[in-house]
Amino acid sequence: MKSKDELIELILNDSDTFNEYMDESASSGTDLSEVDLSNAEIKDIVFKNVDFTSSTFSDSHLLNVQFVECDLTSADFTRTNITECDFSNSILNGTDFSYSVIDYCNFNEADMAGSVFQESDLSNSDLSTSYNLNACRFDDGTVWPDSDMLPDDFDGMYSSDLSSLQDEEDNQISDY
């Protein structure tokens, strides 16, 4: 069993050896929770059944990375360039993708509850079979893909709601 530091070293410098290690250990799960992979160049990596809870990938470039059946709860992907990545069957509860470009990514069967997409560009990604996208946070700067790449029940039009936590105007007339 490799330490977190050894695994991070492989992720950043030797994707082939890391992928071989994952093939051997994926069934038992790998704990990479709370790791810092910010400002990293990560490509051609297969993460399967990895716990990335509260990890950060902010300001990174991810290319052809597979997060299959991973737990990315509260992970930080702010200002990240994510291209041709796969988040199939992953848990993305509370994952922050703010100010990121998420291009040609697959979110097949991913749980999106609480994900944050403020000012994110998802224009070429497939979210059509993702779960709980209605429970994500976004703003009028979020760019969504065409409707055929979104769940049928999702409305990508931004409107102020409780999640924006805006105060009501004090000058409203009340009957009370």
Biotite code that builds the C-alpha atoms (Angstrom):
import biotite.structure as struc

atoms = struc.array([
    struc.Atom([0.000, 0.000, 0.000], chain_id="A", res_id=1, res_name="MET", atom_name="CA", element="C"),
    struc.Atom([1.415, 3.349, -1.061], chain_id="A", res_id=2, res_name="LYS", atom_name="CA", element="C"),
    struc.Atom([1.177, 6.527, 1.032], chain_id="A", res_id=3, res_name="SER", atom_name="CA", element="C"),
    struc.Atom([-0.752, 9.591, -0.130], chain_id="A", res_id=4, res_name="LYS", atom_name="CA", element="C"),
    struc.Atom([2.521, 11.377, -0.876], chain_id="A", res_id=5, res_name="ASP", atom_name="CA", element="C"),
    struc.Atom([3.749, 8.476, -3.029], chain_id="A", res_id=6, res_name="GLU", atom_name="CA", element="C"),
    struc.Atom([0.444, 8.402, -4.918], chain_id="A", res_id=7, res_name="LEU", atom_name="CA", element="C"),
    struc.Atom([0.510, 12.160, -5.519], chain_id="A", res_id=8, res_name="ILE", atom_name="CA", element="C"),
    struc.Atom([4.060, 11.852, -6.859], chain_id="A", res_id=9, res_name="GLU", atom_name="CA", element="C"),
    struc.Atom([2.861, 9.170, -9.319], chain_id="A", res_id=10, res_name="LEU", atom_name="CA", element="C"),
    struc.Atom([-0.198, 11.217, -10.345], chain_id="A", res_id=11, res_name="ILE", atom_name="CA", element="C"),
    struc.Atom([1.972, 14.221, -11.156], chain_id="A", res_id=12, res_name="LEU", atom_name="CA", element="C"),
    struc.Atom([4.964, 12.450, -12.717], chain_id="A", res_id=13, res_name="ASN", atom_name="CA", element="C"),
    struc.Atom([4.187, 8.867, -13.792], chain_id="A", res_id=14, res_name="ASP", atom_name="CA", element="C"),
    struc.Atom([0.606, 8.282, -14.944], chain_id="A", res_id=15, res_name="SER", atom_name="CA", element="C"),
    struc.Atom([1.360, 4.809, -16.351], chain_id="A", res_id=16, res_name="ASP", atom_name="CA", element="C"),
    struc.Atom([2.675, 3.481, -13.032], chain_id="A", res_id=17, res_name="THR", atom_name="CA", element="C"),
    struc.Atom([-0.228, 5.127, -11.179], chain_id="A", res_id=18, res_name="PHE", atom_name="CA", element="C"),
    struc.Atom([-2.776, 3.530, -13.541], chain_id="A", res_id=19, res_name="ASN", atom_name="CA", element="C"),
    struc.Atom([-1.138, 0.105, -13.037], chain_id="A", res_id=20, res_name="GLU", atom_name="CA", element="C"),
    struc.Atom([-1.348, 0.603, -9.266], chain_id="A", res_id=21, res_name="TYR", atom_name="CA", element="C"),
    struc.Atom([-5.035, 1.569, -9.576], chain_id="A", res_id=22, res_name="MET", atom_name="CA", element="C"),
    struc.Atom([-5.759, -1.568, -11.618], chain_id="A", res_id=23, res_name="ASP", atom_name="CA", element="C"),
    struc.Atom([-4.387, -3.648, -8.764], chain_id="A", res_id=24, res_name="GLU", atom_name="CA", element="C"),
    struc.Atom([-6.019, -1.777, -5.854], chain_id="A", res_id=25, res_name="SER", atom_name="CA", element="C"),
    struc.Atom([-9.246, -0.242, -7.205], chain_id="A", res_id=26, res_name="ALA", atom_name="CA", element="C"),
    struc.Atom([-11.536, -2.840, -5.678], chain_id="A", res_id=27, res_name="SER", atom_name="CA", element="C"),
    struc.Atom([-10.418, -1.917, -2.154], chain_id="A", res_id=28, res_name="SER", atom_name="CA", element="C"),
    struc.Atom([-10.757, 1.839, -2.677], chain_id="A", res_id=29, res_name="GLY", atom_name="CA", element="C"),
    struc.Atom([-8.063, 4.462, -2.339], chain_id="A", res_id=30, res_name="THR", atom_name="CA", element="C"),
    struc.Atom([-8.090, 7.305, 0.174], chain_id="A", res_id=31, res_name="ASP", atom_name="CA", element="C"),
    struc.Atom([-6.873, 10.578, -1.316], chain_id="A", res_id=32, res_name="LEU", atom_name="CA", element="C"),
    struc.Atom([-9.143, 12.758, 0.801], chain_id="A", res_id=33, res_name="SER", atom_name="CA", element="C"),
    struc.Atom([-7.925, 16.270, 1.594], chain_id="A", res_id=34, res_name="GLU", atom_name="CA", element="C"),
    struc.Atom([-5.014, 16.133, -0.881], chain_id="A", res_id=35, res_name="VAL", atom_name="CA", element="C"),
    struc.Atom([-3.785, 19.303, -2.580], chain_id="A", res_id=36, res_name="ASP", atom_name="CA", element="C"),
    struc.Atom([-3.428, 18.919, -6.334], chain_id="A", res_id=37, res_name="LEU", atom_name="CA", element="C"),
    struc.Atom([-3.826, 22.626, -7.094], chain_id="A", res_id=38, res_name="SER", atom_name="CA", element="C"),
    struc.Atom([-1.850, 24.161, -9.957], chain_id="A", res_id=39, res_name="ASN", atom_name="CA", element="C"),
    struc.Atom([-1.204, 20.675, -11.357], chain_id="A", res_id=40, res_name="ALA", atom_name="CA", element="C"),
    struc.Atom([-1.093, 19.279, -14.882], chain_id="A", res_id=41, res_name="GLU", atom_name="CA", element="C"),
    struc.Atom([-2.892, 15.925, -14.702], chain_id="A", res_id=42, res_name="ILE", atom_name="CA", element="C"),
    struc.Atom([-3.554, 13.863, -17.810], chain_id="A", res_id=43, res_name="LYS", atom_name="CA", element="C"),
    struc.Atom([-4.352, 10.304, -18.860], chain_id="A", res_id=44, res_name="ASP", atom_name="CA", element="C"),
    struc.Atom([-5.077, 9.142, -15.301], chain_id="A", res_id=45, res_name="ILE", atom_name="CA", element="C"),
    struc.Atom([-7.795, 6.656, -14.280], chain_id="A", res_id=46, res_name="VAL", atom_name="CA", element="C"),
    struc.Atom([-9.146, 7.172, -10.774], chain_id="A", res_id=47, res_name="PHE", atom_name="CA", element="C"),
    struc.Atom([-11.526, 4.362, -9.876], chain_id="A", res_id=48, res_name="LYS", atom_name="CA", element="C"),
    struc.Atom([-13.224, 4.139, -6.495], chain_id="A", res_id=49, res_name="ASN", atom_name="CA", element="C"),
    struc.Atom([-11.052, 6.923, -5.028], chain_id="A", res_id=50, res_name="VAL", atom_name="CA", element="C"),
    struc.Atom([-12.123, 9.073, -2.069], chain_id="A", res_id=51, res_name="ASP", atom_name="CA", element="C"),
    struc.Atom([-11.244, 12.691, -2.924], chain_id="A", res_id=52, res_name="PHE", atom_name="CA", element="C"),
    struc.Atom([-13.423, 14.220, -0.181], chain_id="A", res_id=53, res_name="THR", atom_name="CA", element="C"),
    struc.Atom([-12.352, 17.831, 0.473], chain_id="A", res_id=54, res_name="SER", atom_name="CA", element="C"),
    struc.Atom([-9.429, 17.637, -1.973], chain_id="A", res_id=55, res_name="SER", atom_name="CA", element="C"),
    struc.Atom([-8.420, 20.586, -4.130], chain_id="A", res_id=56, res_name="THR", atom_name="CA", element="C"),
    struc.Atom([-7.686, 20.692, -7.853], chain_id="A", res_id=57, res_name="PHE", atom_name="CA", element="C"),
    struc.Atom([-8.012, 24.488, -8.121], chain_id="A", res_id=58, res_name="SER", atom_name="CA", element="C"),
    struc.Atom([-6.148, 26.273, -10.913], chain_id="A", res_id=59, res_name="ASP", atom_name="CA", element="C"),
    struc.Atom([-5.181, 22.927, -12.483], chain_id="A", res_id=60, res_name="SER", atom_name="CA", element="C"),
    struc.Atom([-5.373, 21.538, -16.008], chain_id="A", res_id=61, res_name="HIS", atom_name="CA", element="C"),
    struc.Atom([-7.010, 18.122, -16.295], chain_id="A", res_id=62, res_name="LEU", atom_name="CA", element="C"),
    struc.Atom([-6.981, 16.285, -19.619], chain_id="A", res_id=63, res_name="LEU", atom_name="CA", element="C"),
    struc.Atom([-8.480, 12.848, -20.227], chain_id="A", res_id=64, res_name="ASN", atom_name="CA", element="C"),
    struc.Atom([-8.821, 12.102, -16.515], chain_id="A", res_id=65, res_name="VAL", atom_name="CA", element="C"),
    struc.Atom([-11.368, 9.504, -15.424], chain_id="A", res_id=66, res_name="GLN", atom_name="CA", element="C"),
    struc.Atom([-13.043, 9.890, -12.020], chain_id="A", res_id=67, res_name="PHE", atom_name="CA", element="C"),
    struc.Atom([-15.085, 6.687, -12.130], chain_id="A", res_id=68, res_name="VAL", atom_name="CA", element="C"),
    struc.Atom([-17.123, 5.865, -9.030], chain_id="A", res_id=69, res_name="GLU", atom_name="CA", element="C"),
    struc.Atom([-15.164, 8.435, -7.027], chain_id="A", res_id=70, res_name="CYS", atom_name="CA", element="C"),
    struc.Atom([-16.303, 10.433, -4.022], chain_id="A", res_id=71, res_name="ASP", atom_name="CA", element="C"),
    struc.Atom([-15.580, 14.082, -4.798], chain_id="A", res_id=72, res_name="LEU", atom_name="CA", element="C"),
    struc.Atom([-17.738, 15.492, -1.992], chain_id="A", res_id=73, res_name="THR", atom_name="CA", element="C"),
    struc.Atom([-16.705, 19.094, -1.263], chain_id="A", res_id=74, res_name="SER", atom_name="CA", element="C"),
    struc.Atom([-13.764, 18.902, -3.689], chain_id="A", res_id=75, res_name="ALA", atom_name="CA", element="C"),
    struc.Atom([-12.478, 22.211, -5.081], chain_id="A", res_id=76, res_name="ASP", atom_name="CA", element="C"),
    struc.Atom([-12.164, 22.537, -8.867], chain_id="A", res_id=77, res_name="PHE", atom_name="CA", element="C"),
    struc.Atom([-12.316, 26.367, -8.963], chain_id="A", res_id=78, res_name="THR", atom_name="CA", element="C"),
    struc.Atom([-10.625, 28.022, -11.961], chain_id="A", res_id=79, res_name="ARG", atom_name="CA", element="C"),
    struc.Atom([-9.727, 24.596, -13.377], chain_id="A", res_id=80, res_name="THR", atom_name="CA", element="C"),
    struc.Atom([-9.518, 23.711, -17.068], chain_id="A", res_id=81, res_name="ASN", atom_name="CA", element="C"),
    struc.Atom([-11.173, 20.275, -17.324], chain_id="A", res_id=82, res_name="ILE", atom_name="CA", element="C"),
    struc.Atom([-11.108, 18.700, -20.793], chain_id="A", res_id=83, res_name="THR", atom_name="CA", element="C"),
    struc.Atom([-12.395, 15.295, -21.947], chain_id="A", res_id=84, res_name="GLU", atom_name="CA", element="C"),
    struc.Atom([-12.762, 14.002, -18.380], chain_id="A", res_id=85, res_name="CYS", atom_name="CA", element="C"),
    struc.Atom([-15.186, 11.381, -17.113], chain_id="A", res_id=86, res_name="ASP", atom_name="CA", element="C"),
    struc.Atom([-17.065, 11.735, -13.819], chain_id="A", res_id=87, res_name="PHE", atom_name="CA", element="C"),
    struc.Atom([-19.301, 8.673, -14.339], chain_id="A", res_id=88, res_name="SER", atom_name="CA", element="C"),
    struc.Atom([-21.065, 7.300, -11.269], chain_id="A", res_id=89, res_name="ASN", atom_name="CA", element="C"),
    struc.Atom([-19.235, 9.749, -9.000], chain_id="A", res_id=90, res_name="SER", atom_name="CA", element="C"),
    struc.Atom([-20.528, 11.700, -6.026], chain_id="A", res_id=91, res_name="ILE", atom_name="CA", element="C"),
    struc.Atom([-20.123, 15.438, -6.601], chain_id="A", res_id=92, res_name="LEU", atom_name="CA", element="C"),
    struc.Atom([-22.088, 16.724, -3.586], chain_id="A", res_id=93, res_name="ASN", atom_name="CA", element="C"),
    struc.Atom([-20.883, 20.222, -2.772], chain_id="A", res_id=94, res_name="GLY", atom_name="CA", element="C"),
    struc.Atom([-18.103, 20.081, -5.369], chain_id="A", res_id=95, res_name="THR", atom_name="CA", element="C"),
    struc.Atom([-17.099, 23.599, -6.454], chain_id="A", res_id=96, res_name="ASP", atom_name="CA", element="C"),
    struc.Atom([-16.513, 24.101, -10.191], chain_id="A", res_id=97, res_name="PHE", atom_name="CA", element="C"),
    struc.Atom([-16.766, 27.924, -10.053], chain_id="A", res_id=98, res_name="SER", atom_name="CA", element="C"),
    struc.Atom([-14.976, 29.834, -12.838], chain_id="A", res_id=99, res_name="TYR", atom_name="CA", element="C"),
    struc.Atom([-13.955, 26.567, -14.540], chain_id="A", res_id=100, res_name="SER", atom_name="CA", element="C"),
    struc.Atom([-14.061, 25.515, -18.174], chain_id="A", res_id=101, res_name="VAL", atom_name="CA", element="C"),
    struc.Atom([-15.484, 21.996, -18.313], chain_id="A", res_id=102, res_name="ILE", atom_name="CA", element="C"),
    struc.Atom([-15.156, 20.919, -21.935], chain_id="A", res_id=103, res_name="ASP", atom_name="CA", element="C"),
    struc.Atom([-16.338, 17.620, -23.466], chain_id="A", res_id=104, res_name="TYR", atom_name="CA", element="C"),
    struc.Atom([-16.780, 15.945, -20.060], chain_id="A", res_id=105, res_name="CYS", atom_name="CA", element="C"),
    struc.Atom([-19.122, 13.106, -19.150], chain_id="A", res_id=106, res_name="ASN", atom_name="CA", element="C"),
    struc.Atom([-21.235, 13.207, -15.984], chain_id="A", res_id=107, res_name="PHE", atom_name="CA", element="C"),
    struc.Atom([-23.100, 9.927, -16.610], chain_id="A", res_id=108, res_name="ASN", atom_name="CA", element="C"),
    struc.Atom([-25.039, 8.883, -13.469], chain_id="A", res_id=109, res_name="GLU", atom_name="CA", element="C"),
    struc.Atom([-23.118, 11.433, -11.331], chain_id="A", res_id=110, res_name="ALA", atom_name="CA", element="C"),
    struc.Atom([-24.801, 12.847, -8.219], chain_id="A", res_id=111, res_name="ASP", atom_name="CA", element="C"),
    struc.Atom([-24.625, 16.645, -8.588], chain_id="A", res_id=112, res_name="MET", atom_name="CA", element="C"),
    struc.Atom([-26.514, 17.724, -5.426], chain_id="A", res_id=113, res_name="ALA", atom_name="CA", element="C"),
    struc.Atom([-25.000, 20.915, -4.043], chain_id="A", res_id=114, res_name="GLY", atom_name="CA", element="C"),
    struc.Atom([-22.406, 21.311, -6.813], chain_id="A", res_id=115, res_name="SER", atom_name="CA", element="C"),
    struc.Atom([-21.449, 24.927, -7.526], chain_id="A", res_id=116, res_name="VAL", atom_name="CA", element="C"),
    struc.Atom([-21.123, 26.185, -11.110], chain_id="A", res_id=117, res_name="PHE", atom_name="CA", element="C"),
    struc.Atom([-20.787, 29.977, -10.654], chain_id="A", res_id=118, res_name="GLN", atom_name="CA", element="C"),
    struc.Atom([-19.423, 31.496, -13.906], chain_id="A", res_id=119, res_name="GLU", atom_name="CA", element="C"),
    struc.Atom([-18.597, 27.991, -15.251], chain_id="A", res_id=120, res_name="SER", atom_name="CA", element="C"),
    struc.Atom([-18.591, 26.979, -18.915], chain_id="A", res_id=121, res_name="ASP", atom_name="CA", element="C"),
    struc.Atom([-20.090, 23.513, -19.436], chain_id="A", res_id=122, res_name="LEU", atom_name="CA", element="C"),
    struc.Atom([-21.143, 24.171, -23.036], chain_id="A", res_id=123, res_name="SER", atom_name="CA", element="C"),
    struc.Atom([-19.840, 20.897, -24.521], chain_id="A", res_id=124, res_name="ASN", atom_name="CA", element="C"),
    struc.Atom([-20.329, 18.506, -21.585], chain_id="A", res_id=125, res_name="SER", atom_name="CA", element="C"),
    struc.Atom([-22.906, 15.726, -21.160], chain_id="A", res_id=126, res_name="ASP", atom_name="CA", element="C"),
    struc.Atom([-24.991, 16.011, -17.996], chain_id="A", res_id=127, res_name="LEU", atom_name="CA", element="C"),
    struc.Atom([-28.078, 14.305, -19.481], chain_id="A", res_id=128, res_name="SER", atom_name="CA", element="C"),
    struc.Atom([-28.091, 11.331, -17.091], chain_id="A", res_id=129, res_name="THR", atom_name="CA", element="C"),
    struc.Atom([-26.719, 13.101, -14.015], chain_id="A", res_id=130, res_name="SER", atom_name="CA", element="C"),
    struc.Atom([-28.765, 13.167, -10.810], chain_id="A", res_id=131, res_name="TYR", atom_name="CA", element="C"),
    struc.Atom([-29.857, 16.125, -8.692], chain_id="A", res_id=132, res_name="ASN", atom_name="CA", element="C"),
    struc.Atom([-28.653, 18.814, -11.092], chain_id="A", res_id=133, res_name="LEU", atom_name="CA", element="C"),
    struc.Atom([-31.663, 20.864, -9.963], chain_id="A", res_id=134, res_name="ASN", atom_name="CA", element="C"),
    struc.Atom([-30.006, 20.998, -6.532], chain_id="A", res_id=135, res_name="ALA", atom_name="CA", element="C"),
    struc.Atom([-26.836, 22.697, -7.800], chain_id="A", res_id=136, res_name="CYS", atom_name="CA", element="C"),
    struc.Atom([-25.954, 26.388, -7.517], chain_id="A", res_id=137, res_name="ARG", atom_name="CA", element="C"),
    struc.Atom([-25.217, 28.528, -10.544], chain_id="A", res_id=138, res_name="PHE", atom_name="CA", element="C"),
    struc.Atom([-25.590, 32.106, -11.729], chain_id="A", res_id=139, res_name="ASP", atom_name="CA", element="C"),
    struc.Atom([-26.408, 34.000, -14.900], chain_id="A", res_id=140, res_name="ASP", atom_name="CA", element="C"),
    struc.Atom([-22.742, 33.653, -15.956], chain_id="A", res_id=141, res_name="GLY", atom_name="CA", element="C"),
    struc.Atom([-22.970, 29.854, -16.099], chain_id="A", res_id=142, res_name="THR", atom_name="CA", element="C"),
    struc.Atom([-22.877, 28.492, -19.658], chain_id="A", res_id=143, res_name="VAL", atom_name="CA", element="C"),
    struc.Atom([-24.880, 25.258, -20.026], chain_id="A", res_id=144, res_name="TRP", atom_name="CA", element="C"),
    struc.Atom([-24.719, 22.746, -22.900], chain_id="A", res_id=145, res_name="PRO", atom_name="CA", element="C"),
    struc.Atom([-27.610, 22.331, -25.332], chain_id="A", res_id=146, res_name="ASP", atom_name="CA", element="C"),
    struc.Atom([-30.806, 20.953, -23.786], chain_id="A", res_id=147, res_name="SER", atom_name="CA", element="C"),
    struc.Atom([-30.208, 17.451, -25.182], chain_id="A", res_id=148, res_name="ASP", atom_name="CA", element="C"),
    struc.Atom([-27.100, 17.266, -22.965], chain_id="A", res_id=149, res_name="MET", atom_name="CA", element="C"),
    struc.Atom([-29.054, 18.194, -19.813], chain_id="A", res_id=150, res_name="LEU", atom_name="CA", element="C"),
    struc.Atom([-31.567, 16.176, -17.743], chain_id="A", res_id=151, res_name="PRO", atom_name="CA", element="C"),
    struc.Atom([-35.142, 16.559, -19.014], chain_id="A", res_id=152, res_name="ASP", atom_name="CA", element="C"),
    struc.Atom([-36.313, 18.158, -15.750], chain_id="A", res_id=153, res_name="ASP", atom_name="CA", element="C"),
    struc.Atom([-33.485, 20.704, -15.503], chain_id="A", res_id=154, res_name="PHE", atom_name="CA", element="C"),
    struc.Atom([-34.099, 24.421, -16.003], chain_id="A", res_id=155, res_name="ASP", atom_name="CA", element="C"),
    struc.Atom([-30.822, 26.226, -16.687], chain_id="A", res_id=156, res_name="GLY", atom_name="CA", element="C"),
    struc.Atom([-32.363, 29.695, -16.500], chain_id="A", res_id=157, res_name="MET", atom_name="CA", element="C"),
    struc.Atom([-30.920, 31.600, -13.560], chain_id="A", res_id=158, res_name="TYR", atom_name="CA", element="C"),
    struc.Atom([-33.283, 33.208, -11.111], chain_id="A", res_id=159, res_name="SER", atom_name="CA", element="C"),
    struc.Atom([-32.630, 34.532, -7.645], chain_id="A", res_id=160, res_name="SER", atom_name="CA", element="C"),
    struc.Atom([-33.709, 32.066, -4.991], chain_id="A", res_id=161, res_name="ASP", atom_name="CA", element="C"),
    struc.Atom([-32.925, 31.146, -1.406], chain_id="A", res_id=162, res_name="LEU", atom_name="CA", element="C"),
    struc.Atom([-29.471, 29.873, -2.364], chain_id="A", res_id=163, res_name="SER", atom_name="CA", element="C"),
    struc.Atom([-28.419, 33.374, -3.390], chain_id="A", res_id=164, res_name="SER", atom_name="CA", element="C"),
    struc.Atom([-29.089, 34.593, 0.179], chain_id="A", res_id=165, res_name="LEU", atom_name="CA", element="C"),
    struc.Atom([-30.090, 38.073, -0.956], chain_id="A", res_id=166, res_name="GLN", atom_name="CA", element="C"),
    struc.Atom([-31.910, 40.372, 1.450], chain_id="A", res_id=167, res_name="ASP", atom_name="CA", element="C"),
    struc.Atom([-35.328, 41.580, 0.407], chain_id="A", res_id=168, res_name="GLU", atom_name="CA", element="C"),
    struc.Atom([-35.794, 45.290, -0.115], chain_id="A", res_id=169, res_name="GLU", atom_name="CA", element="C"),
    struc.Atom([-36.657, 47.069, 3.150], chain_id="A", res_id=170, res_name="ASP", atom_name="CA", element="C"),
    struc.Atom([-39.132, 49.414, 1.488], chain_id="A", res_id=171, res_name="ASN", atom_name="CA", element="C"),
    struc.Atom([-41.817, 46.823, 0.750], chain_id="A", res_id=172, res_name="GLN", atom_name="CA", element="C"),
    struc.Atom([-45.265, 47.612, 2.114], chain_id="A", res_id=173, res_name="ILE", atom_name="CA", element="C"),
    struc.Atom([-46.586, 45.027, 4.517], chain_id="A", res_id=174, res_name="SER", atom_name="CA", element="C"),
    struc.Atom([-50.092, 44.323, 5.771], chain_id="A", res_id=175, res_name="ASP", atom_name="CA", element="C"),
    struc.Atom([-48.737, 43.531, 9.229], chain_id="A", res_id=176, res_name="TYR", atom_name="CA", element="C"),
])
